[in-house]
Amino acid sequence: NFYGSEDGGRTFREMPYRPTYDVGVHSDFHTMWIDPDDPEHFYLAGDGGLHETWDRGETYTKHWNIPIGQFYAIGVDDRDPYFVYGGMQDNHSWMGPAATRHWIGIINDDWRQIGFGDGMYQQPDLDGHRYVYTTAQNGSITRLDAETGDLLDIRPQPPEGEAYRWDWVTPILASRHSPGTVYFGANRLFISRDHGATWERTEDLTRRIDRDTLRLMGVLGRDIALSRNDGTSSFGEIVTIAESPLDARILWVGTDDGNVQLS
């Protein structure tokens, strides 16, 4: 949140900033600048970009022309011109053309939002250009139907009594050989052959190490880490998936605890 004081810091009140996620000011603040000649005028900068106010935060203007978006990953399809797909740090997932007929080139309005949250990997399906698999933080995955605009949650659910471990940037891969086939990584590898409607799963492909038993500079991690699960991924999960460009039967999977496996 954003607070201000008018008595030298003795008391604070929450400042207005209209935190509606995409309409107002993004709430993840990182820095601010106050005009030394006009205290009513200041800038707020954070995950949502740069916002300026001239009335001490009653209203804001967002500056859209600053190229500061951070992409986690990029995907492309095979249409002509091809489309680019990307997930942005705390600014959703997007798709847009690599070229347009605008005399000024590609503009913001050419891009379409296809996901939410911290956008991660985006993978168009090989089966035409209808389906796009879009991921967000900690294993969130949806399937976009580009023809209807529908978003469907297709995340695999564990059986009762079991929990899956997902990396913050959960890997996903649409097969370049088999339309409708998609791979998704947790501590197990999930395989769907019907656009994410159903999933098969492998055994646990990690080393299943309790990270509290790992030593950092000779000291147990649990003894020096103030917080191991706040803003930090769990441990022992798949972080990368690769498919052979020559043979659909060959897959590689890498985990954050040191396993690289070939099937």
N, C-alpha and C positions, 0 to 999 in steps of 0.2 A: 504494500500500500504506500501512499504518498502523504506525508504529514508536514505541516508548517507550524512555526511558532512566531508569536508577535511579542514575546516577553523575554527574549534572550535565552530561550530553551527551557524555561521553567515549566511551561505547559505546551502541549501540542494538540492540534486538531487535524482530523483527516481532511485533506484538500480534495475538492471536487475534480474528477478527471473522467467522468462518464466511462466506466470500465467495460461497457458492452464490447465483447471481444473484437469484432471487426468494424464496428461503427465508431466507437470512441477511441480512447487511448489504451494501448496494451498495458497491462498491469505489471509486467516484469521490467522494472526500472533498473538502469545501470549507472546513469550519470545525469547531471543537469548543469545548465549554465544560466546564471542570473545576470541580467543587464545591470552594470554598475551605475548607469545613469537613470534607470527606470525599473524599480523593483516589481512593477506590474508585468514586466516583460521578461519571460524566461523560456528556455528550451528544456524538454524532457527527452531523453534518449533511452531506448531499451530494445527488447526483442521485437517490438512492433515498429521500430523505425524512429524517426525524429519528429517531434511535435512541438509547436510554438504557440505561446499564448501572450496576449497583450493585456489581459484583464485578470491576472493572478489566478489563472486556471479555471475561470468560469467557462471559457470556450477555448478550443484549440484548432489549429490548422495543421494538417499532416503534410509533410514534404515528400512527395511521391517520386521526385526526380533524382534521388540519391541511390546509386547502385551499391547497396550494402547487404542485399539478401545473401544468405549462406545456404548453399545446397549440400545436402548430405550425399546424394547420389543422383545420377542422370541415366535415363533410358531413352531409346529411340525406336521407332518402328520403321517399316520398309515402304511406306507410301511415298509418292513424289508430288510435291516436296514432303519430306519426312517430318513427322512430329517429334518434338522433344518432351520428355516427361521428367519431372524433378520434384524431390521432397526438400522443403526448406526448414531451417532451424526455427521452430515455433511459429511458422507462418504457412502451415498447410502443405498440400501437394498440388501441383499444377501441370497442365499440358498446353502446348502451343506450337504453331508451325515454325519450321526453319526458314520459311520465306513467305512473303505475301505480295499482293499487288499494290500495296500502299506506296505512294511515292516517297514517303518519309521512312519506310521500312516497318519493321515489327514494332507494334505499340502494346501497351498494357492490355487494351481491350481485346487483343488477339489471343490472350491467354485465358484459360478456363480452370477454375478450381475443381479438383477431383478428390480431395481428401482433407483431413483435419489434423490439428495438433502439430507435433513435430513430424513433418513429412520425412519419410526415409526413402526406401527403394520403391520405384515405380516400374512395373513391367507390363508392356503391352503383350497380349496373347498373339501367338502366331496365326490363329484362326481369324483372318481378316483384321478389322480395326474396331471391332465392337467392344471387346472386353479389355479392361486394364486392371491389373492387380496393384493396389496401393497400400503401403504400410506406414504405420506411425510408431511412436515409441512403445517399447516393451511388448512387442508381439501383436500389436493391433494390425489387422489386415482386413481390407474390404475389396470387393470387386465392383468396379464401375461398369455399367452398361452404357456405353457412349451414345447409343441410339435413343435410349429412354431417359438417361440421366440418373437412373436408380443406382444407389449405393447399397450393397449387401454385405453384412458382416459374415465372413467365412472362416473365422478363426477356429482351429480345431479345439475341441473341449476335452479335458482329461476325464477318465473314468473316476468314479467316486473313490476318494481316498488317495488319489495321486495328484501331484501338481507338476506342471511343466515349467521349465526355466527358460526365460526369453532374454536375449540381449537387448540393451537399449536400442541399438540399430539392428533390428532383426533381419537376417538375410532372406531374400526371396528370389527365385529364378524361374522364369517362364521358359519352357523347353524350346530350343530352336529347331527341334526335329519333329515334335509331336504336338499338333494343335490341341489345346485344352489341357495339356499337362503342365503342372506347376509344382515347384519344390519350395518348401518353407522350413526354416530351421529353428528349433528350440534346443533342448538337450537331446531330442530325437529329431530325425529328419522326417518330415511329412510330405507325402506324395499324393497329388490329386490328378486324376485323368479326366475329370469332368468339370473343369473350370472352377474348382473349389467347392463343388456341391458336397462331395464326400472325400475323406482322406484315409490313406493308409499310413502306417508309421513304422519306423525301424525300432530297434532296441536303442537304449541310451548309448550315444556315441562319444560321450565325454569320459574323463578319467574319474569322475565322481569324487573329487577332492573336496574336503571341508576346508574352506579358505581360512578358517580360524586356526588351522594347524600349520599354515605356511608362515615362515619366518622372514621378516624384513630387516636386513642388517643385523641378523642374529637374534631378533626379538619376535616373539609370536605376534601375528597381526592383531589378534583380539586384545592385546595388551596396550597397543599404541594407537589404534584407530578409534577416533571418537565416534564416528558413525560409518557403518559399513553398508547400510541399506537405504540411506537417504540421498537421493540424487546419484546413486551408484547402481550399476547393474548387478544382478546376481552373478554367481560364478559357476562355470561349468556349463557352457552352452555353445551352440554352433554360431560362428560369426561370419563364415563365408561358404558359398556353394558354387561349384563350377561344373559345367557339362562339356564333354568332349565335342568339339565342332565337327568331328568326323564320325563318331559312333555314339548313338543315343543311350547305349547301355553303360557307358563309362561316366561315372560321377566322382567328383572329389568333394570332400567336406572337411573344413577346418574348425577347430574349437579353440576357445580362449584359454583352455588349460593344457594346450600343447599337443593335441592329437591332430594329425592330418591323415585322412583315411580315403582309400580308393575302392570303388565298387565297380 
